[in-house]
Amino acid sequence: MVIEYYDVLIAGGSVAGLTTARECSSNGTSTIVIEEDHEIGTPEHCGGMVSLVGLQKLGLILHSNNFQNAVSTARISSKSASFEISAEKQNVIVVDRRGLDKQIAKQAEDAGAEIRTRCAFKSLSKNQSKYIVKTSEREIECKYFVDAKGLGSLKDASQNGILASAQFEIYAKWIDGKTVEIIFDSEKYPGFFVWIIPTGEGTGKVGVAGKGINTSLALNEFINSRSTKYSIIRKIFAPIWIGGPRPPFVVDRALVVGDSAGQTKPTTAGGIFSCGMAGILAGKAISQANEKNDNRLLYEYEKNWKSMFQKEFNSMLFARKVLERLDNKSIDEIFSSLSKKAIKNVSNFSDFDFHSSALDLFLRTRIATNLTKILIENEFRRVLSGMKDN
Ligand SMILES: Cc1cc2nc3c(=O)[nH]c(=O)nc-3n(C[C@H](O)[C@H](O)[C@H](O)COP(=O)(O)OP(=O)(O)OC[C@H]3O[C@@H](n4cnc5c(N)ncnc54)[C@H](O)[C@@H]3O)c2cc1C
């Protein structure tokens, strides 16, 4: 039997796996991507909201067939208060993930990578300097292995940061083509929210996530609360990760990228940018390690990802802790107490991909400040009692 060999095998052909493949193969590293589904980008499980700058950093030029919409406003509401942020300066757009993933796949293939669909990863074992990967088709040997299988890889590790979500693509006259909506209700959607991502006038992706909720019921109830006249043209149910990064990202010559490494924003579970960047950084590190025959260079990936995102993700994790403790009355009070000037500042200066400055706006309100104080004191007491116990 002829055994296939590649320098790097990537399990999972979505944004993180494909950017890794593109980067590796651009640098002359022989690369294969195996994807268990029959088509790259399908089934899509994403809202497709991303910033234009983020896409550019991922090395992507927006194709007209992937572009769905440009968003000009974000309306954020609680039970009885709401405010609007202009999204124009942040160039927020909505893309079709099916097309976007195929675009990265084409770049990777052009650079020399091989992509094999309907080929599932089964197991990984090591034989001296090689890994042996069992797939649904055959065994493949490789020097470096990348796990880009998404949340499936994380689920076994911890259930804590996982929320069930549902997202329906709908036609409904009430969808404003230029406004993204985020709706908080700590009783109905504890720990998360409802989102409406418009793909055009009267069309959009409406989704919900929350701790311990029946997402299908919650979403149907929300849509019906807007109007009973609508059509659902697609339904997806998929988990999201809000638990923050799960290092180590490198063990031996095996790397983890994207959702598999918990690299999605703990506030919104958005991951196109941070997971795609992980792929680029991992691919660069693998190429360098391979070229210089020095596997210590693999750790550059983890170091560089953390220096880009860790501080930001820590702020988001903290904001999440605060949010999870707020009841509807407190959220109403926070939203009503935001000054016009502060909202304008967020519109003008905040960054879609690094939004801790926008989160500060909420954390600086009286209620959130009090809660923040309590949380910090609790944290401090926990550390102190730990020190005493030791
Ligand atoms: C409902 C929803 C809405 C979202 N909306 C947004 C948004 O608007 N903006 C944003 O930035 N992010 C959004 N996200 C998050 C974003 O989709 C993910 O963070 C991103 O897709 C992660 O990319 P990934 O490559 O790490 O993993 P995934 O996209 O999950 O890809 C993993 C790939 O691995 C494959 N795979 C799994 N097991 C195997 C196996 N055994 N063998 C081979 N292949 C395998 C899968 O088929 C899949 O193709 C959303 C997520 C959800 C669920």
The ligand as a Gaussian input file, in Angstrom:
#p B3LYP/6-31G(d) Opt

LIG

0 1
 C      -24.983000      30.766000      14.575000
 C      -23.586000      31.330000      14.465000
 C      -23.423000      32.613000      13.975000
 C      -22.116000      33.151000      13.891000
 N      -21.972000      34.410000      13.391000
 C      -20.740000      34.944000      13.265000
 C      -20.557000      36.237000      12.711000
 O      -21.517000      36.899000      12.304000
 N      -19.294000      36.724000      12.615000
 C      -18.201000      35.997000      13.028000
 O      -17.070000      36.507000      12.948000
 N      -18.345000      34.758000      13.555000
 C      -19.579000      34.213000      13.676000
 N      -19.720000      32.944000      14.172000
 C      -18.516000      32.198000      14.589000
 C      -17.790000      31.619000      13.385000
 O      -18.677000      30.974000      12.529000
 C      -16.712000      30.648000      13.868000
 O      -15.952000      31.223000      14.899000
 C      -15.770000      30.240000      12.741000
 O      -16.468000      29.607000      11.699000
 C      -14.699000      29.303000      13.278000
 O      -13.955000      28.800000      12.228000
 P      -13.143000      27.432000      12.389000
 O      -12.473000      27.215000      11.088000
 O      -12.325000      27.499000      13.613000
 O      -14.231000      26.316000      12.684000
 P      -15.519000      25.881000      11.890000
 O      -16.030000      26.974000      11.023000
 O      -16.450000      25.292000      12.884000
 O      -15.001000      24.724000      10.936000
 C      -14.593000      23.459000      11.369000
 C      -14.537000      22.564000      10.131000
 O      -14.035000      21.293000      10.494000
 C      -14.799000      20.302000       9.875000
 N      -14.670000      19.061000      10.651000
 C      -15.208000      18.783000      11.874000
 N      -14.867000      17.550000      12.270000
 C      -14.076000      17.036000      11.283000
 C      -13.409000      15.785000      11.108000
 N      -13.493000      14.803000      12.009000
 N      -12.683000      15.602000       9.979000
 C      -12.591000      16.570000       9.025000
 N      -13.226000      17.763000       9.146000
 C      -13.952000      17.995000      10.246000
 C      -16.208000      20.872000       9.860000
 O      -17.036000      20.229000       8.887000
 C      -15.919000      22.331000       9.521000
 O      -15.877000      22.562000       8.141000
 C      -21.007000      32.377000      14.286000
 C      -21.183000      31.071000      14.783000
 C      -22.465000      30.544000      14.842000
 C      -22.645000      29.139000      15.335000

